[in-house]
Amino acid sequence: MNTFLLPDLGEGLTEGEIVRWLVAAGDVVAVDTPVAEVETAKSVVELPSPYAGVVEELHGEVGTVIPVGKPLITIGAEVGAAYREEERAGSGNVLIGYGTGEAAGAGRRRKPRGAAVAVEPRVVRVISPLVRRLARDAGVDLKGLVGSGADGLIVRRDVELAIARRVGPAADEVVPGAAENVVSPSLAPRAEVSGGLPAGAPAAVTGVDSRTGLGELKREQMSGFRKVVAATLSRSRREIPEATTWVDVDATALLELRESLRSASDSGPGLLALMGRFVVAGLVKYPELNGFVDTERDELVQFDGVNLGLAAQTERGLVVPAVVNAHQLSARGLDVEIRRLMETARAGRLTPEELNRGTFTLNNYGSFGVDGSAAIINHPQVAILGVGRIIDRPWVVDGELAVRKLTQLSLVFDHRVCDGGTAAGFLRFVADAFENPVSAFADL
């Protein structure tokens, strides 16, 4: 008898919520057979079994939160013994992968003799943990909803409409917040509920604040994700003596290069990939900003290579997946990997390795329509570069006033690893590459 304990999933996470069981009691599993999907504070992770045998017990229903190190699933007898038992019971499927069983690698349920064939429950197609939480808090049964997303996926607006129909508005009435499925939590109010009420509705006063004398409209438990974010950012502020430097950049030529790489059959690398390629080149030239501070040994460490972290805003919140070995990729290669990571991030399926391996962060906050930001460094990294929105502005070119495409770059760096001269050198290198991208590519 072997019990699989919930493993440490990285990022300082201490618990995980069971999203879906992929096996049931009585199933025969091999080593590395996926047994469960577990939601952490940052992604949904598929967990493979480290043991082979028969599933004896599932330690929790869907929705159960299990601390790291506590039992997840118990696996019984060895696979060979299980098949010998089936043979004695009359089964002809005595070899793995042969007979009338399911395809290799899939779990197979052993039904007790004489038991009725169970009707398979309807699969609830919902990816977002926010959607599940919204439905759970409002008492909405997801099994009764028909998803409006791709392939019947249940999205946020489906749950909001169900809540709205239940509490009063007509079915064709517009529900606030229902028009968008993905909302930036840092720039817009989240569709949360309190006491079964729809988002934005008044909640019962829970008490009076002694300092302000105002009633408390709402209290809610901090989510696991927010706990991790709070701990990481608080540690960054506490430990890192950071400084910020910035510069306005004429990105007209960069946009022109982006357009010149397009064709009828090839969309070419995206703007973020071009920016990322110049950032990586700058880190190779200024490796002080691509490392960490080993406080235990009082050493400054520089990495031999760049894992480029990319800040991505998702329904779950801000995550920073990394393009591993970005220094080995062309702009096209970066583009492919960036698109894959962003799609995976939006689906909430980033792996711990994708989230933990970054050595430097590129933050394109311009996509939110802002010009600049003094960002917080993603500890234990030592720097983060932000790119503001690109807009038309007056700019002097060859002594003449012209309308150009301007953006602002801001670099926040750890003053322990370098002084302002190094930081300014890196920032100027990237800025020059943005302004003269063709010349910069010639040197890469």
C-alpha positions in Angstrom: 0.0 0.0 0.0 1.5 3.3 -1.1 0.1 6.8 -0.3 1.0 9.6 -2.7 1.4 12.8 -0.7 0.7 16.2 -2.4 4.2 17.3 -3.5 5.8 20.7 -3.2 4.7 22.5 -6.3 7.1 25.4 -6.0 6.7 29.2 -5.7 6.3 28.8 -1.9 2.9 27.3 -2.3 1.6 25.4 0.7 -1.7 23.8 -0.6 -3.6 22.8 -3.7 -7.3 22.4 -4.6 -8.5 19.2 -6.3 -10.0 20.4 -9.7 -10.6 17.0 -11.2 -9.9 13.4 -10.5 -8.5 11.5 -13.6 -8.9 8.1 -11.9 -11.4 6.4 -9.6 -11.2 3.8 -6.9 -10.5 0.4 -8.6 -8.6 1.8 -11.5 -5.3 0.2 -12.4 -2.6 2.8 -12.9 1.0 2.7 -14.0 3.9 4.9 -12.9 3.5 8.4 -14.4 -0.2 7.9 -15.1 -2.0 11.2 -14.5 -4.3 10.9 -11.5 -5.5 14.4 -10.7 -5.6 18.0 -11.7 -4.7 20.2 -8.8 -5.1 24.0 -8.7 -2.4 25.9 -7.0 -2.3 29.7 -6.5 -0.8 30.1 -10.0 -1.8 27.3 -12.3 -3.6 24.0 -12.7 -1.1 21.2 -12.5 -1.7 17.6 -13.7 -0.1 15.2 -11.2 1.3 11.8 -12.3 1.3 8.8 -10.0 4.8 7.8 -8.6 3.4 4.3 -7.9 1.9 1.4 -10.0 -1.1 -0.6 -8.7 -4.8 -0.3 -8.0 -6.4 2.9 -6.7 -7.6 2.2 -3.2 -8.7 5.6 -2.0 -9.0 9.2 -3.2 -8.3 11.5 -0.3 -10.8 14.3 -1.0 -13.7 15.3 -3.3 -13.4 17.8 -6.1 -13.0 21.2 -4.5 -11.1 19.9 -1.4 -8.0 21.9 -0.5 -5.1 19.7 0.5 -1.9 21.0 2.3 1.4 20.0 0.8 2.7 16.8 2.4 -0.8 15.4 3.1 -2.3 12.3 1.4 -3.7 12.8 -2.1 -4.3 9.2 -3.3 -3.6 5.7 -2.0 -2.4 3.0 -4.5 -2.8 -0.7 -3.5 -1.4 -3.9 -4.8 1.3 -4.2 -7.5 0.0 -4.2 -11.1 0.9 -7.8 -11.6 -1.1 -8.9 -8.5 -4.0 -6.8 -9.6 -4.1 -8.5 -13.0 -3.8 -12.0 -11.4 -6.8 -11.1 -9.3 -8.8 -10.1 -12.4 -7.8 -13.3 -14.1 -9.2 -15.3 -11.1 -12.4 -13.2 -11.3 -12.8 -14.2 -15.0 -11.3 -11.3 -16.9 -9.4 -12.1 -20.0 -7.4 -8.9 -20.0 -4.3 -10.1 -18.3 -1.7 -8.2 -20.2 -1.4 -4.4 -20.0 -2.2 -2.9 -23.3 -3.9 -6.0 -24.7 -7.4 -7.3 -24.9 -10.5 -5.1 -24.9 -9.3 -2.5 -22.4 -8.8 1.2 -23.0 -5.8 2.6 -24.8 -2.4 2.2 -23.2 -1.7 4.7 -20.5 -5.4 5.3 -19.6 -6.8 4.2 -16.2 -9.2 1.2 -16.3 -12.1 0.9 -13.8 -12.8 -2.5 -12.3 -16.5 -2.9 -11.7 -17.6 -5.1 -8.8 -19.4 -8.2 -10.0 -23.1 -7.7 -10.1 -22.9 -3.9 -9.9 -25.0 -1.8 -12.2 -23.2 0.1 -14.9 -22.9 3.7 -13.7 -24.0 6.5 -15.9 -21.1 8.8 -16.7 -21.7 12.2 -15.1 -21.8 15.2 -17.4 -18.3 16.8 -17.7 -18.4 20.4 -16.6 -16.2 22.3 -19.0 -14.7 25.2 -17.0 -11.0 26.1 -16.8 -10.9 29.3 -14.8 -10.7 29.0 -11.0 -12.3 32.4 -10.7 -15.3 31.1 -12.6 -15.6 28.1 -10.3 -15.2 30.3 -7.2 -17.8 32.8 -8.5 -20.3 29.9 -9.1 -19.5 28.3 -5.7 -19.9 31.5 -3.7 -23.2 32.3 -5.5 -24.6 28.8 -5.2 -24.7 28.3 -9.0 -24.6 24.7 -10.1 -22.2 24.6 -13.0 -23.7 21.3 -14.2 -26.8 23.1 -15.2 -25.1 25.7 -17.4 -24.4 25.6 -21.1 -21.1 27.3 -21.8 -20.9 30.1 -24.4 -17.1 29.7 -24.8 -15.2 27.7 -27.3 -16.3 24.0 -27.4 -18.9 24.7 -24.7 -16.5 26.1 -22.2 -18.2 27.8 -19.3 -16.9 31.3 -18.9 -17.4 34.1 -16.5 -20.4 35.7 -18.3 -22.3 32.4 -18.2 -22.2 32.4 -14.4 -23.0 36.1 -14.1 -26.0 35.6 -16.3 -27.2 32.7 -14.2 -26.8 34.9 -11.0 -28.6 37.8 -12.7 -31.6 35.7 -13.8 -31.9 34.3 -10.3 -31.9 37.6 -8.5 -34.1 39.7 -10.8 -32.9 41.0 -14.2 -34.6 39.6 -17.3 -32.7 37.1 -19.4 -31.9 39.6 -22.1 -30.8 42.3 -19.7 -27.1 43.3 -19.8 -25.2 42.2 -16.7 -22.3 44.4 -15.6 -19.0 42.9 -16.3 -20.4 40.1 -18.4 -19.1 41.4 -21.7 -15.6 40.4 -21.0 -14.3 37.1 -19.8 -10.7 38.2 -19.1 -10.4 41.3 -17.0 -7.2 42.8 -15.6 -7.6 42.7 -11.8 -5.3 45.6 -11.3 -7.2 47.9 -13.6 -10.9 46.9 -13.2 -13.2 45.7 -10.4 -13.4 41.9 -10.2 -16.7 40.1 -10.5 -16.9 38.8 -6.9 -20.0 38.0 -4.9 -20.9 38.4 -1.3 -23.6 36.4 0.4 -25.0 35.2 -2.9 -25.4 38.7 -4.3 -24.2 39.6 -7.8 -21.0 41.7 -8.3 -21.5 45.3 -7.4 -24.6 44.7 -5.3 -24.6 46.1 -1.7 -23.5 43.6 0.9 -24.5 43.4 4.5 -22.4 45.5 6.9 -20.2 43.2 8.8 -19.0 45.6 11.4 -17.7 49.2 12.1 -14.1 50.1 11.6 -12.8 51.7 14.8 -10.4 54.1 13.0 -12.7 55.6 10.4 -16.1 55.0 12.0 -17.4 53.6 8.7 -19.2 50.3 8.3 -17.3 47.4 6.7 -19.0 46.6 3.4 -17.3 43.3 2.9 -14.6 41.0 4.2 -13.2 38.1 2.2 -10.5 35.5 2.8 -7.2 36.3 0.9 -6.8 33.7 -1.8 -3.8 31.5 -2.0 -2.6 33.4 -5.1 -2.8 36.8 -3.3 -0.9 35.3 -0.4 1.9 34.2 -2.6 2.0 37.6 -4.5 1.9 39.5 -1.2 4.7 37.4 0.3 6.9 37.8 -2.8 6.4 41.5 -3.3 6.8 42.2 0.4 10.0 40.3 0.5 11.2 42.3 -2.6 10.4 45.6 -0.9 12.0 44.5 2.3 15.2 43.1 1.0 16.0 44.9 -2.2 17.4 48.5 -2.2 15.9 49.3 -5.6 16.4 52.3 -7.9 14.5 53.4 -11.0 15.7 55.0 -14.2 13.7 55.7 -17.4 14.0 57.2 -20.9 11.6 58.3 -23.7 12.2 56.4 -26.9 11.3 56.9 -30.5 9.9 53.6 -31.5 8.8 54.6 -35.0 11.6 52.5 -36.7 10.7 49.5 -34.5 7.1 49.6 -35.7 8.2 50.0 -39.3 10.5 47.0 -38.9 7.6 45.0 -37.5 5.4 45.8 -40.5 8.2 45.1 -43.0 8.5 41.5 -41.6 4.8 40.8 -42.4 3.8 39.0 -45.5 0.7 37.4 -47.0 1.9 34.0 -45.8 3.9 35.0 -42.7 2.8 37.3 -39.9 6.4 37.7 -38.7 7.6 38.0 -35.1 5.4 40.1 -32.9 6.5 43.4 -31.3 7.0 41.9 -27.9 9.4 39.3 -29.5 11.4 42.0 -31.1 11.6 43.9 -27.9 12.5 40.7 -26.0 15.4 40.0 -28.5 16.9 43.4 -27.8 16.5 43.0 -24.0 18.2 39.6 -24.1 21.1 41.1 -26.1 21.4 43.9 -23.5 21.6 41.4 -20.7 24.4 39.5 -22.4 26.2 42.8 -22.6 25.3 43.8 -19.0 25.2 40.5 -17.1 25.1 42.2 -13.7 21.3 42.6 -14.2 20.8 38.9 -15.0 21.5 37.2 -11.7 20.7 37.2 -8.0 22.2 38.1 -4.6 23.2 35.1 -2.5 22.7 36.7 0.9 23.9 33.6 2.7 27.3 33.7 1.1 27.5 37.5 0.5 28.0 36.8 -3.2 26.7 38.4 -6.4 25.8 35.7 -9.0 25.5 36.2 -12.7 23.8 33.6 -14.9 25.4 32.1 -18.0 22.3 32.5 -20.2 19.0 34.3 -20.0 15.6 32.9 -19.0 13.3 35.9 -20.0 10.4 36.3 -17.7 7.2 38.0 -19.2 4.7 39.6 -17.0 1.2 38.3 -18.0 -2.1 39.5 -16.5 -4.6 36.6 -16.3 -8.0 36.0 -14.6 -6.0 34.4 -11.8 -3.8 37.5 -11.5 -0.3 38.5 -12.5 2.0 35.6 -13.4 5.5 35.7 -14.8 6.3 32.7 -17.0 9.8 32.5 -18.5 11.2 31.7 -22.0 14.0 29.3 -21.1 17.3 29.9 -22.9 16.0 33.0 -24.6 19.6 33.9 -25.5 19.6 31.0 -27.9 16.5 32.0 -29.8 16.0 34.2 -32.8 13.2 36.8 -32.8 11.0 34.3 -34.6 11.9 31.6 -32.0 11.0 34.0 -29.2 7.7 34.8 -30.8 6.7 31.2 -31.0 7.6 30.6 -27.3 6.0 33.8 -26.1 2.7 33.0 -27.8 2.7 29.5 -26.3 3.4 30.8 -22.8 0.7 33.5 -23.0 -1.9 31.0 -24.2 -0.9 28.6 -21.4 -1.0 31.4 -18.8 -4.5 32.4 -19.9 -5.6 28.8 -19.6 -4.1 28.6 -16.1 -1.9 25.6 -17.0 1.6 26.9 -16.5 4.0 24.5 -14.9 6.0 25.3 -11.8 9.1 25.1 -13.9 7.8 27.7 -16.4 6.9 30.0 -13.4 10.1 29.6 -11.4 13.0 29.8 -13.8 13.0 33.5 -14.9 16.3 35.5 -14.5 14.9 38.9 -15.7 11.4 40.2 -16.3 10.1 42.2 -19.2 6.8 43.9 -18.4 4.7 45.3 -21.2 2.3 47.4 -19.1 1.7 49.6 -22.1 -0.9 47.1 -23.2 -3.0 48.5 -20.3 -2.8 52.1 -21.8 -0.3 53.5 -19.3 2.9 55.4 -20.0 5.1 54.3 -17.1 5.4 52.4 -13.8 8.0 51.9 -11.1 7.4 48.2 -10.9 8.4 45.9 -8.0 11.3 43.5 -8.8 10.3 39.9 -9.0 12.4 38.4 -6.2 15.0 36.8 -6.4 15.7 38.6 -9.7 17.5 41.9 -9.6 15.9 43.9 -12.3 12.7 44.5 -14.3 12.2 46.5 -17.5 8.8 48.1 -18.3 7.6 49.3 -21.7 4.8 51.9 -21.8 2.2 52.5 -24.4 3.3 53.6 -27.9 1.5 56.8 -29.0 1.9 59.7 -31.4 3.8 62.6 -29.9 5.8 65.6 -31.2 9.5 64.8 -31.4 12.5 66.7 -32.9 14.1 64.8 -35.8 17.1 66.4 -37.5 16.2 69.7 -36.1 12.6 69.6 -37.3 9.5 68.9 -35.3 7.7 65.8 -36.3 5.0 63.4 -35.1 6.7 60.1 -34.0 5.7 56.9 -32.2 7.0 57.4 -28.7 7.2 55.0 -25.7 8.8 55.1 -22.3 11.2 52.5 -21.0 11.7 52.2 -17.2 14.3 50.0 -15.5 14.0 49.1 -11.8 17.2 47.5 -10.5 18.8 46.2 -7.4 21.4 48.7 -6.3 23.4 46.0 -4.6 24.4 44.4 -7.9 25.4 47.5 -9.8 25.5 51.3 -9.7 23.6 53.7 -11.9 26.2 53.7 -14.7 25.6 50.0 -15.5 21.8 50.4 -15.3 21.9 53.4 -17.6 24.2 51.6 -20.0 21.7 48.7 -20.3 18.7 51.0 -20.6 20.5 53.1 -23.3 21.5 49.9 -25.2 17.9 48.8 -25.4 16.6 52.3 -26.2 19.1 52.6 -29.0 18.1 49.2 -30.4 14.4 50.3 -30.4 15.3 53.5 -32.3 17.7 51.8 -34.8 16.5 48.2 -34.9 17.9 47.3 -38.3 21.4 48.3 -37.2 21.0 46.5 -33.9 20.0 43.3 -35.6 23.1 43.4 -37.8 25.2 43.1 -34.7 23.2 40.3 -33.1 
